[in-house]
Amino acid sequence: MKWGVIITMTVLAVLLILYEWPRVKKLPKKDKVVFLALVFMAWVLSMFDLLNVPGPTTLVQALFKPLGIVLE
């Protein structure tokens, strides 16, 4: 993991919270919790290199390839 990405995404998340907080402050507690949870989940997902993560077809191939060899 590159430290530049972590620091950049953390700074952007904090800036987003600081920018939106005056509007969110007027909302009920549930909405504040949801806002912070969504920002946190987006921050966590931004840490993954999603372009290079194998998709579900790779998982299916890994699971059933040995079975295909046995059935042949």
C-alpha angles and dihedrals in degrees: 000000000000115000091214091062092048094049094044094049092046092051091047092050091050091048090050092051092047092048096048099036097088089059094040092048090070093055127086121274093258091059091049091052092048092048093051092044092052092048090048093049091048090049092051093047091049089062092065121085093231095175091065099038112110115245132233094273089062089055092049091049092050091050099045103033093084089047090052091053091051093048094051 
